[in-house]
Amino acid sequence: MKDTTKHQGLRNKLAAVLQAKGIVDLNVLNAVRKIPRHLFIDSSFEAHAYQDKAFPIAAEQTISHPYTVAFQSQVLDIKQGEKVLEIGTGSGYQTAVLLELKAKVYSIERQHELFKRTSLFLPKIGYRPKRFIFGDGYIGLPEEAPFDKIIVTAGAPFVPKPLLSQLKVGGRLLIPVGDKNQVMTLFIRKSPKEFEKHELGDFKFVPMLEKKN
């Protein structure tokens, strides 16, 4: 669990790459500079940890490209103290970024192996969400709703209605929608019944899974 000045230098370079690709939110860039991403992936991939690449993690899942994480974080436009629901904890890297942005994070993971691993790992390196939940992201977390922001980090074939209903008026849901490739889609809740929809380009995610395994 070492984090060295060399790693810090690589993080600074990664932040510069992301900035060149259009990430302008300084809080997001500072989170990238701070979080030891190499600790989130298998040590055999450590040399690649600070490249803008996705990598396999446990349970046939992946840790997303740093650009994807930064892009989603920037679009959510998180303010300190906002209540954020994350669907798909995965490695916990996106969770750590949300926590660096000073959000109150509730994170759901459907793969039990990943849920166990990440819920033990994140507190070890100082990241403590409000709650870790082993459950089905399609149904969200009604008992903690409404949320200021909801982020989905897996490709959903459709937009789950419970997630829209758990959003505050003025809140944002960011979800990649589609089967093999997804369109990053932002919903802004304008009123109890009205949503504004924005499509923000093509991305590739692992599929969002239903029900607990």
Disulfide bonds with the S-S distance in Angstrom:
none
